[in-house]
Amino acid sequence: MALSDHGPRADPTLPIEARNAASNLLLLCSSCHDIVDKDNGKAYTVEELTGLKAKHETWTAALRKAGQAWRMSYSSIDYLNVPRVAMLPGGDVVQQAAQRAGLDPTRPFSGQGFAPGMFVGTVRPVFESWREHAVPLDETRLDTIRQGMYVAFNAPMRSRNVSNRPFPRPLTGAWQDDPYLSFRLDGRTVVIRYDPQWLTTATAGTDLVSAAAEQATYAGIGLVVGESADAIRISALFFGKPQTAEGAFMKYVIQGETKIARTVYVDDFETGLSSSGSGSRLLGATREPSNDDVTVALHFNELEVDPGQIQRETFRQLMRVVPEFRRDLTVAVGTFFTYSGLTSMPKPLDIAAAHLAGEPKVWSTHSASGLGTLLADVEVAFALVRGVRRGQLDDLHQALLADSESYLGAVEVNLRRPTHRHFYGVSPRYRLVEADLRLLYSAKEYYGELGDWDHRPHELLDEWESEEIFKSVAWEEDKEQSAADERQAEEEMSEWRAMIDPGDAATD
């Protein structure tokens, strides 16, 4: 209904608040607006437009649900339309990488000297932690593909209308004449058009020329601009050659720390990140899902979370995934401190290899190369959850991936491993018991550094009660940590006595 009293389908008796409500809002292009409002709105009734709006909202909700946070490990980025990618959620990192490399992101790569090569080397790892949601283009989802949808593709394909000329000709707008990639999928032809001005290197162009004669595998994201019973037409945003486990393994053997490299195998570098199947195969889970209780570290981008956000997002998904009747979990939150020029710690890729290599295999959503890239490029925080069953890890990962913009992936933690113990050896701060939350404290926190009474931050009770996630919130003593605090205090007292009166300490 119109906002004004005299507009198309106007109802002067309708309050202004109802006219401005989202339920009365229908967004149209200028051409459709003219059609709908023709003859003062007689062509379309309020009921018809309300029905069209509801149908479209149902459809778009289904598209969002079908999409997944898409990631890929690349050996090379061959095509990247920077202006279009920069407009996507998370695309600002591409824009920033271009600026750091001295690249003008508004101009095609050709004619910008060495800057495109520097830019591609910087931006390649970005796509292993990419957050853009896209629908995996495979046989199981063909019925959901519609115009306007972002899709992820990964398949052997052939190129058409390619040229190895250094300065490509402008696009004609005709699909049969412009450069494109194509492959067959369940009886339909998938056509991926691209603008050769955004090919990243001369090698990328040469490889596409070769792909005209022999299939080559490319993976990327594009926008569906047309679909029919025979074909799906896609406008590419970016694509490249997927990294193979063998390639990543050989690169690490050459560059990695010798001691760690001897314990690493090819399957530790399986990416598990593809546009087919579920979109994220879980790695290292050589055992069948079971009821074994395990510890898992959930990784988050520390620069994208507010205080308490990691706990809130973790608690909500644990409450969804873990049944209440057997929910008895502890949670700790910490920061993953990695390589620094001021320390002698290993480099991020070596840390990642030590995390995932060796026996027994640990469950993980990361490959060794993917985790190494993450630790090098992102400030990683984690929630360490003890008491989850191995069979629940996949569901927990998928729930966080769907609902959290800052979630990066997860790895099963084995505290008998020195690397895991070093990075995840933090004391639990919370305990989830059925529908209740317990805030854990120890003797040290209760008495304080100087023995003062009750140093617990009691306002935390009010904060967590206001979240309305739990049936009740209360304090609970972590007796194991209290015992450790008391042992530490006794050791420090003995050292202090030895400094004051060495003879007396020796007598004791």
C-alpha positions, 0 to 999 in steps of 0.5 A, spaced: 500 500 500 502 507 498 505 511 503 501 517 501 493 517 501 493 518 494 498 513 491 497 506 488 493 502 492 492 507 498 488 506 504 488 513 508 485 509 514 492 505 515 496 508 520 503 511 518 507 506 522 504 500 518 505 503 511 512 504 513 513 497 516 517 492 513 511 487 511 509 493 507 515 494 503 516 491 496 523 493 493 523 493 485 527 496 479 524 502 476 521 498 470 517 493 474 515 499 479 512 503 473 508 496 471 506 495 478 503 502 479 500 503 472 493 505 472 494 507 479 495 500 481 489 497 478 494 491 475 496 488 481 492 488 488 495 488 495 493 481 495 497 479 489 503 483 491 503 480 498 503 473 495 509 475 490 513 478 496 512 472 500 514 467 495 520 471 493 522 471 501 521 464 501 526 463 495 531 467 497 531 464 504 532 457 501 538 460 497 541 463 503 540 456 507 543 452 501 549 456 501 556 455 505 562 458 507 566 456 501 574 455 502 579 453 497 587 452 497 590 454 491 597 453 488 595 459 483 590 464 482 589 465 475 583 470 475 581 475 479 576 481 478 578 485 483 573 490 483 567 485 483 570 481 489 572 487 493 564 488 493 563 481 497 563 480 504 570 480 506 572 482 500 576 488 503 582 484 504 583 483 497 582 491 496 587 492 502 592 486 499 592 490 492 594 497 495 599 494 499 602 491 493 602 498 489 596 495 485 591 500 482 585 495 483 580 499 479 585 498 473 586 491 469 592 487 471 595 488 464 600 494 464 601 495 471 608 491 471 610 487 477 605 489 482 600 484 479 605 478 481 606 481 488 599 482 489 597 475 487 602 472 492 599 476 497 592 474 496 592 467 495 592 465 502 586 469 503 581 464 500 583 458 505 579 463 510 574 466 505 567 467 508 563 468 502 557 463 502 556 460 495 552 454 493 557 448 491 555 446 484 554 439 484 549 434 481 546 434 488 544 441 488 542 442 481 535 443 482 537 449 487 541 453 482 537 460 480 539 466 477 543 471 481 546 466 486 553 465 488 556 458 486 562 455 487 565 450 482 571 445 482 572 441 476 576 439 470 574 443 464 576 446 457 577 453 455 574 456 449 575 463 445 582 464 448 588 468 445 595 468 448 596 475 445 599 480 451 593 485 450 586 481 450 581 484 446 575 487 449 569 483 451 563 483 445 557 481 450 556 475 446 557 468 450 559 464 443 564 469 442 567 471 449 572 467 452 569 462 457 570 455 461 566 449 460 564 442 463 558 438 463 554 436 469 549 431 469 547 433 462 547 440 463 553 445 460 556 449 465 559 455 462 563 460 466 565 467 462 571 471 464 574 478 462 581 476 460 583 483 462 583 480 469 588 474 468 593 475 473 599 473 470 602 471 463 602 464 465 595 464 467 593 466 460 598 460 457 595 455 461 588 457 459 590 456 451 593 449 453 586 448 456 583 449 449 586 442 447 586 438 454 582 439 460 585 443 466 582 443 473 579 450 475 576 452 482 572 458 484 566 462 485 561 466 480 555 469 479 549 465 476 547 470 470 542 465 466 540 458 467 535 453 463 534 445 462 540 445 458 545 450 461 548 454 467 551 461 465 556 463 470 560 470 470 566 468 474 569 473 480 575 469 481 578 462 479 585 458 480 588 451 480 586 447 487 592 446 491 594 438 491 596 434 497 602 432 494 604 439 491 603 442 498 607 436 502 613 437 497 613 444 498 613 443 506 619 438 505 623 443 502 621 449 506 619 446 513 623 444 519 627 438 518 625 435 525 618 436 524 618 434 516 620 427 518 613 426 521 609 429 516 605 425 510 602 427 504 595 426 507 596 431 512 596 436 507 589 434 504 585 440 504 578 438 505 576 444 502 572 443 496 566 446 492 563 438 492 559 434 497 558 437 504 563 443 502 568 441 508 571 434 509 573 433 516 580 431 516 585 426 520 578 422 522 581 415 521 576 412 526 569 412 525 565 417 529 564 414 536 562 416 543 569 417 546 569 424 550 575 428 546 577 435 547 576 440 541 579 447 540 575 452 536 578 457 532 576 464 531 579 471 528 580 475 535 580 481 531 573 480 529 570 478 536 567 483 542 569 481 549 565 475 551 563 473 544 567 467 543 564 464 549 557 466 547 557 463 540 560 457 543 555 456 548 549 457 544 552 451 539 554 447 544 547 447 547 544 445 540 549 440 539 550 436 545 544 433 548 542 436 555 541 429 559 549 428 558 551 435 557 557 436 562 563 440 559 568 445 561 570 451 556 576 455 556 578 461 552 585 463 550 589 466 545 594 462 540 601 465 540 605 464 534 611 466 531 614 472 533 621 475 530 623 476 538 622 469 540 625 462 538 618 459 536 617 455 530 614 458 524 606 458 523 607 452 518 611 448 522 607 449 528 601 447 524 605 441 521 606 439 528 599 440 530 596 435 525 602 430 523 603 424 527 599 418 530 594 417 532 591 422 527 587 428 530 580 430 527 581 437 524 577 441 519 584 444 517 589 442 512 597 443 515 598 448 509 591 451 511 592 452 518 599 454 517 596 460 512 591 461 518 596 462 523 601 467 519 595 471 517 590 472 522 590 473 530 587 466 532 583 466 539 580 459 541 575 456 545 577 449 548 572 445 550 573 438 554 567 433 554 565 433 547 563 426 544 567 425 537 561 423 533 558 430 535 564 434 532 562 435 525 555 437 527 559 442 532 563 445 526 557 446 521 553 449 526 559 454 528 560 455 520 553 457 519 552 462 524 559 465 526 562 470 522 568 470 526 569 462 526 575 459 522 575 452 524 577 446 529 582 441 531 581 435 536 586 437 542 591 431 545 594 434 551 599 429 551 602 432 545 607 437 546 605 442 541 598 441 543 600 442 551 604 448 549 598 452 545 592 449 549 594 448 556 589 453 559 585 452 565 577 451 564 573 457 566 566 455 565 562 448 566 556 447 562 552 442 566 545 440 563 541 447 562 546 450 567 552 454 567 558 454 572 563 460 573 569 456 575 574 459 580 580 457 584 583 458 591 588 463 588 582 467 585 578 467 591 583 469 596 587 474 591 595 475 590 595 478 597 591 473 601 585 478 601 578 475 601 574 473 595 577 476 588 571 473 584 568 478 579 561 477 581 558 482 576 559 476 571 553 472 574 549 478 572 552 478 565 551 471 564 544 471 567 542 477 562 544 473 556 538 468 557 542 462 555 542 458 561 537 456 566 541 458 572 548 461 573 552 460 579 560 459 582 563 453 582 570 451 585 575 448 580 578 443 586 583 441 581 586 448 579 585 450 587 590 444 589 595 446 583 594 453 586 596 451 593 602 447 591 605 453 587 604 457 593 607 452 598 613 452 593 614 459 592 613 460 600 619 455 600 623 459 595 622 465 599 624 462 606 630 459 603 632 467 600 631 469 608 634 464 612 638 458 608 639 455 614 632 454 616 630 452 609 635 446 609 632 444 616 625 444 614 
